[in-house]
Amino acid sequence: MSSVPTGQRGQSSPADGTDGTGVDGTKVDGTKPAGAGGLAGTGTADRTARWRARAGWYLPAVVAAAVMAGLGVWGLARDSSMGNDEVATRWAALLPLHLLTHLLRHVDAVHGLYYLFMHGWMVVGTSPAVMRIPSVIAMIVAVVLTVIIGRRLTGSGWAGLFAGLIVALTPTISYYAQTARSYALVFACVVGSTLALLHILAAEAKTAGARTPEAGTPEAGAAEDEAGRARPAAPRYLVYAVLLIVAGYLNELSLLVVAAHAVTVLLARYGRRVIVHWAAVAAVSVLLVLPLAALSAREDAAVAWIPRPGLSSLRILFHDYFGATTVVAVLLLVCAVAAVLPPLHRGRRAPEPAWWNQGGVSLPSVAAPLLVVPGVLLILESLVARPLYVDRYVLYAEAGAALLAGAGMLRIGRWLAGVTDRRMLLWVPGVAVCVLALVLQIAPQQRVRTPQSRLFDFGGPSRYLAAHARPGDGVLFFSNFFRKARLGYPADYRNVSDFAMAQSPAAAGNFQGRDKPVGTVQSLMTGYQRIWVVGRSPFAHLAAGPVRAEDAVLTSHFSLAAKRHFKGIVVTLWVRR
């Protein structure tokens, strides 16, 4: 066995070109300078050194968090427009608890914990911007945790900073940071559980008496520092289990991360005892989420719209993880590949074993499974069984891509610094890549802050109707899916009558309600002078059914007076002839 290496042997050793000191003052072997550990002395110089060391220790996380916070609040209101998922969140969260329970018995049980959380959050405010604040906070937490993991596994604050910035600068992350849905919270829980796993393996390795590195080597200092900080593993297992369970109740597919963690534990080679301990805790955590899985399986009609994944799904996932533009995505992929390459042979020194053979915990052994395993498993399941793959369900794996890219930037920088004997080149490649990731993705970042970035814009049609509707007008939803517009913006429909609705969504326990028989609706239509139609255009090629029958009445008894297109929705006004 081998001890838990705080740095990546072969990936981030001083042999790669510098003494390995990071932005936080941490050396590549994982040890902090004396000031960071409480340097003795009372002089001004000593106090200044301690302050600078401690400030440097937190600086990478603070910088990355500030960038994520800035991007999170930029354009947060999005013209007060909400898409499909956000309308569902707002309406469900505002329901009384007995009606929320009624809803969850019929649909969206998988989002039950999130709706309950948002039910409490609505005390703060009910506007779309306020609703999105928890997601922004969750992404900030996820970025900070990513920085901590990167620093812990490489011994360098630069790698942690680069990884955190890559997460923050990815447009897909901004998209979900500004979406009132559970995906940002799941991201934070999964990254937190990964950090808890690292603490578990460190404690288990010490308890199991893992091999101590040879004295005088860089790994020896890291091992001594780690041993000094080691604590019993039981509390860490508890934190790990709680984070897995919470993530599972926010979205049960987050538990695919357990498979990624299994790969990390097996690659560590800490022995059967460690594997059994981890497997038992992971299994119990999964079992505790099974009631939700059973309930949501009964509501499988809610995911009937999900198609089988294809090549386009892989392309979208690639850009989700590595960046919205091709140049940035390829650049970050190259950095990630640099992180997983085995150590280079230099001179007469025998190369160190590759990370997959050396045992212990390294950044690739944590980040590579996190990046690959959840998405691959969900895609394979969706190819052979009922499709469940949607890219946002494995959004959290982007942390693996960012960690690999950050470590790759550091490795390239160390190589350049060693070849040129210029230490400043240690951080230049990473800073350059992060600047490019910002500049080349400004347009995608701007787009995710517009109503057009969502599949449906329910705010625009609702405001348009409210501005032009008259008391006594009728409204039809083509189809009743588009009744979500009224759920999200009830005040905008105050002057119109939803005369086709027989049972409200709250009473029906769904988001559409139930409509009256088509014959009844047709007879009611002729009693209105003006009818608004929200959803699909009546001129579209409509399948046989209620909507087509209602369309026939419109075209035969009414004249088109106005038509307005919005993202995913058409609003038309029909006047009686």
N, C-alpha and C positions, 0 to 999 in steps of 0.2 A: 504493500500500500504506500501511498504517498500523502504527504500532508496537504492541507488546503492551501494552494498557492494564491497569494493575494494578487500577484501579477501573472501574466501569461508567459510561461517560459517559451521562448522562441518567437512569440508575437510581440512582446514588449520588454525584452531584456535589454540591459545596457549595451550588450553586444551589437544591438541594432544601430548604434551610432552616437549616443550621448550618455550622460550620466543618469538620464531618465527622470529628472526633476520636473514635476508637473506645475500647472498654474497655481495649484493650491499649496505648493511647497512640498507635496508628497513625493517621495522617491519611488522609482519603479518597483522596488521590492515591497512597497506598501507601507513603509515606515514613515512616520511624520517627523519633521524636524523637532529639535528639542523644545523650541518655543511652543509647538502645538501640543506637546505632552506635558507642559507645565514646567518650564525651565526654572531652576532655582535662581534666586537672586532678587534683589529689590531695587536695583538701579533703573534709571530711566531707560537706558539702552535695552535692558532685559525686558522691561515692561513693553517697550515699543516692539521688540522682536516678537514677544508673545502675542501682542495685539495683531501685528501684521500676519503672523502665521495663522492665527485663528480666523482672521478676516479672509485670508486666502483659502482656507479650508472650506468656507461657505460660499465664496465668491462664484464658483461655477454654477451652483444651484440657484443662487440669487439672480445671476444674469439670465440664465435660461428661463426661470420663472417669470422674470420681468418681460422678456420677449413674448412668452405665451400669454401673459396677462394683457399686454398691449394689443396683440393680435386678437385676443378673445373679446375685448370690449370694442374694437374697431368695427363699426357697422352692426352692432349687436341687435339693434331694433329691426333692421331690414324692412323698413316701411310698415312695420306692424303686420306684415304678411306672414301667414303660417301655411305650411304644407300639410299633407295628409296626416303624418304621424303627430305633428305638433297639435293639430286640431283635436286629435284623439286624446292626447295628453291633457290638454287644457280642460276639455269637457269632462273627462273621467275624473280628474283631480278635483273638480268643483262639485262633483256629485256628493250628496250625503252618504255616509258610510254604508247604510243599508242598501242604497241603490248601487253603490260601487261594488258591493259584494254580489248583488244580483247580476251586474254586468260581467264580473269575473267568472261567474258560474256558466256563462254562455260564450264568452269570447275574451281574448287577451289576458288569460290567467298568467301567461309568461311575463307580463308587465305589471303584475299585481303589486309587487313590492315597490316598484318605482312609482306607480300611481298613488300608493299610500304615502310614500315620502313626499310626493308633490302635493298631496292633499294638505299636508302640514305646511309646506312651503308657500302655498297660496295665501297664507296670512301676511306674507311679506308684500305680495302684489300679484295681480293676475294678468298683467300686460305681457305680450310675447317676450320683450326684453328681460323682464324680471324672471320669467319662467326659465330663461336660458342660463341664468347666472350659476345654478348648480353644476351645469355641464362645463362652464368655463372654469369654475373652481376645480372640478375633478380633473380636467386636462392639465391645469397648472400643477396639481399634485402629481399626476402621472409624469410630467416632465421632470419635476424634482427627483422623483424616485428613479427615473431613467438615468439622471446625472449621477446619483449615488451608486447605482449598480455599475455604471461604466467606470467610475473612479475606483470602486472597490475591486473590480476584476482586472484592472490594468495597472492600478497604483498611480494613475495620473489623472489630475483634474482636467487636463486638456481633453482626454478621451471622453470623460463624462460630460464636459461642456459641449463638445461637438455633437455627441449623441442627443443631448437634451435639445440643442438648437435644431437639429434635423427633425425631431418630433414636432417642435413648435412651428417650424417653417413649412411643414407639409400642408398643402391646401386641404387635403381630406381631413386632417386633424382639426383645422379651423372650422370646416363644415360641421363636424359633429360636436365641436366645442360650442357652436352656436345653434345647436339643435336641442330642443327640450325633449330629450329621449334618454334612455339609460346607457347608451353606448359609451359615453365618456366616463361614466361611473364604473362601468365594467372594465374599461381600459385601466383605470387607476387601481381597481381591486386586483386585477391580474398582475400588473407590474409590482404591486405591493406584495402579493403572494410569492412572486419570484424572488424578491429581496428577502422575504422571510425564509424561503428555501435556502438561500445562501447562508444565512445565519444558522439554520438548522444543521447544514452540512459541516459548517465550521465547528459547531459544538459537538456534533457526533464524532467528527474526526478526532477531536481532542479526547473525548471520552473513550473512544476505541483504541487510543494509543497509537495513532497513525505515525508513520515514520517521520522523524525529525530530520530536516535537511542538514547536510554536512555543515559544520561550523565554519564561519567565514564566508559563506556564499550569500548572495543577495536574498535567496529564499529563506535563509536562517533568520535574518532580521525580521522578515515578514511573519514567519511562523511564531517567533517569540512575541511579537506585537499582537498577533491574533490570539495566542494562548493567554496573554495577559488580559484580553478582553472577553475571553470565552466564558459563557455562563451555561447553566443546565439547559438542555434542549427542550424540556417539556413546555415552558412558557412560549417558546418560539413555535412549537408545533401547534399550540392553541391559537396563536395569531394567524398562522398559516391556514389552519382549518376554518377559522372565522372568515377570513378573506375569500377563500374558495367558496364557502357556503353563500356569503353575501353576493359574490359574483354570479353564482349559479342561480340564485333567486332573482337577480336582475336580468339574467339571460342564461338559460340552462346550457346553451352551446358554448359558453365561456369555459365549461368544464373540460373542453378539449385541451386546455392548457395542461391538464394533469398528464396527458400523454407526452407532451413536450418536457415536462418536469421529470417524467420517468426516464427519458433518454439522458437528461443531465445527471440524474442519480446513478444510472448504470455506467455512464462514462467516467464518473468519479472513482469507481472501483474501491469503495470504502468497506466492502464486505457485506456479507449476508445480513448481519444484524441491522445495519443502517438501512438497507433496502427494505427489510421487513417493517421496521419502525415507520419509514416514510409511507410504504404501501398501505399500512393499516390506517394511518391518519387520512390519507387521500381517499381510501375506500369508504371510510365512515363519512367523510365530507360529501362524497358523491351520493351515498345512500340517503343522506339527510335531504338531498335535493330531489330525490325520486318522487315524492308526493306531487311536486310541481310538474315534473315530467309526465306523470300519469294523468294529471288534470289537463295539461295542455294537449296531450295526445287525443283527448276527447274533442278538442276544439281544432282538429287538424284542417278543417275547412278554411281557417284563417290563413293558412300557408299554401292553399291550393294554387295560388297565382304564381308560385315560384317555379321557374323553368329549370330544366337540366342545364348545368354549366357547360360552356363550350370554350373555344379559343378566345372569344371576346371577353369572357369572364376572367380568364387568366391575364389578359391585357389590362383590364380594369384593376385587378388586384395588384398587379405589378406597379401601376401608377399610384394606387392607394399607398403602397409601402415606400416607394422610392421617389415619388415626386410627380407632379402633374404634367411637366413638360419632358419631352424625350431627352433633351440634353442633360437636364438635372438627374433624371432617373438613371440614365446610363452612367453618369459620373458617380453617383452614389453606389450603383451596383459594382463598379470597378473598385471603389473603396472597400465595399463589403467583401469582395473576393480577396482583396489584399489582406484582410483580417483573418481569413480562414486558411490561407496558404501555409504550408509547413515552413519551419524555420529554414532560412537560406544557409547553405554551406559556405563558410567563410574561412579561407586559408587552410591551415592544417587542423583546425579544430573540427572534431566530429560534430555533425549537426545534432541538435537536440531532437528528441522524438516529436512527431506531430502531435497536436493537441488531442486527437482522438485516440492516441496510443499511450500518452504519458500519464493518464490518471489524474486525479485531483479535479479541481474546478477552474476552468478558464473562461474567458469571455466567449470564445466560439462555442464551447460546450454548453453554455447557457443560452446564448443569443440565436445560434443556428437552429436548434430544435424549436425555439419559440417562434421563429420566423416561418419555418417550413411545416412543422407537424400539424398544427390545428387546421390550416387551410387545406393541406393535402387530404387529411382525414375527412373533412366535410365535403370536399369535392368528390372524393371516391364514394362516399355514402350517397351523395346526390346522383351519381351515375348509375348506381346499382339498386337503389331503393327509392323511397319517396324523396324528391328533391327538397333539401333544406338549405342549400348553399345560397347565401347572400353575402356580398363582400363585407358589409358592416358587422355581420355576426362574428367575424374573425379580425375585426379592426385592431384589436389589442396586439396582434402579432407584428404590427408596425414597429413596436418597441424593439423587437429583435433586429429588424432592418437598420434602425437608427443606431443601435449599439454596435453592430458590425461595421457600419459606415464610419462611426466615430473612431473605433479602434483602428480601422484601416487608414484613416487620415493620420492618426498618430504614428502608425508604423511607417507610412510613406515619409512623414516628416522626420522621423528618426533616421531613416535611411539617407535622406538628403543631407541632414545635419552631419551624419558620419562621413559621407563622401566628400562634402565640401568643407568640413571642419568649421561650420558656422552654426552655432547653437540656435540662432533665431529661426532657422529653417524648420526647427522642431514644430512650431505652431503655424507657420505660413501656409502650408497646404490646406490644413483644416479651416483656417480663417477664410482663405480664398474660396473654398468649396461652399462654406456657409453663406458667404456674401453672394456668390452666384445663385445659390438656392433661394435667396431672398429676391434678388433682382430679376431673375429669369422666371419667377413665379408670381410676380406682382399682378399680372392679368388674371390668372386663375384665382388668386386670393381675392381680388376685387369681385370676381364673378360669384364666388360662394356667398357673398354678402348681399346678393340681389335676390328678389323673389323668383327670377328666372332660373336660379340654381336648383330649385326644387321641382319635382315632377308635376306638382299642382300648386297653383297660387290661389288660395281661397280668399285672401284678403282683398285683392283688387276687384274681383267680381262682386263681392259683398258691398264694398264701398260704392261701386258704380250703381248698383241697384238701389242702394239707400239714397243716393243723390237724385235719382230720376223716378223712383216709384211714387205712386199716388195712393192715398188711402183707398182701400177697396180693390186694389189690384190683386190678381192671383199669381201664384208661382208654382211652377212644375220643375222637378229635378229629373233630368234625363241622364242616368238612371238614379235610383235613390241613394247610390253611393255618394252623389254630390250633395246630399242633404247635410253632409259634414260642414258645408259652408255656413249653414244656419246654426249648427252646433258651435262653430268657432266664433261667429259674429252674430249672436242673436239680436242685438240691438238694431242691426242693419235690416232686419226682416220684420220690423215691428209694424210696418204699414201694409204688408202683403199677407195673403192668406195661403197657407200650405194646404190647400183643399184636398189633395190626393192622399194625405197621411191619415191612416186609420188608427195607428197606435204609435205613440212617441218612442224614440230610441230608449229613453229611460225606462219606460214600461216594458218594452220588448227585450231589453237586455242586450242591445247591440248599438251600432253607430248609425244605422239606416232607418230604424223604425219599421213599420209595416204599412204598406199602401192598401187603399181600398180596391175592390175589384175593378178591372179595367172598364167594364160597362158603366159602373157608377161614376168613375172619373170622367168618362166621355160625356155623360149627361150633365155633369157639373160644369164642365168647361164652357158650355154655351151660355151659361149664366153670367159670365165675366166679360166686360168690355175690353180689358187689357190683361194679358197673361205674360209673365216673364218666364223664360225657360233658361235654367242654369245647368250646365253640363255639356253634353254633346249637342252638336248642331242638329236641328230637326231635318236639315238637308243631307245629313250623313247617311251612309248606307247602313240602315238599322236592321238587325235581325228581328224575326217575328217575335212578338211579345207585347207587353203593355206599352212600352215606349213607342213602338211603331204604330200601335193603334191610336195613341194620343197624338202622334205626329200627323196622322191622317185627318183628325179633326182640325188641327191647327191649319193645315194647308188648304182645307176645304171651306172653313168658316172664318178664318182670320187672315189678315195681311201682315207681312213682316214690316215693322216700323223702325227697328234699330237692331244693330248687331255689333258686338264688341268681342274681340279675342283677348284672352289672357293665357298665362302658361297652363296648358292642359285643360282649359275650360273655355267654353263659349257662352256668352250671355246674349239672348235675343229677346226682343219685345214684340209681341203680337197683338194687333188691334182688331176688334170684331168688325166685320164688313157690314 
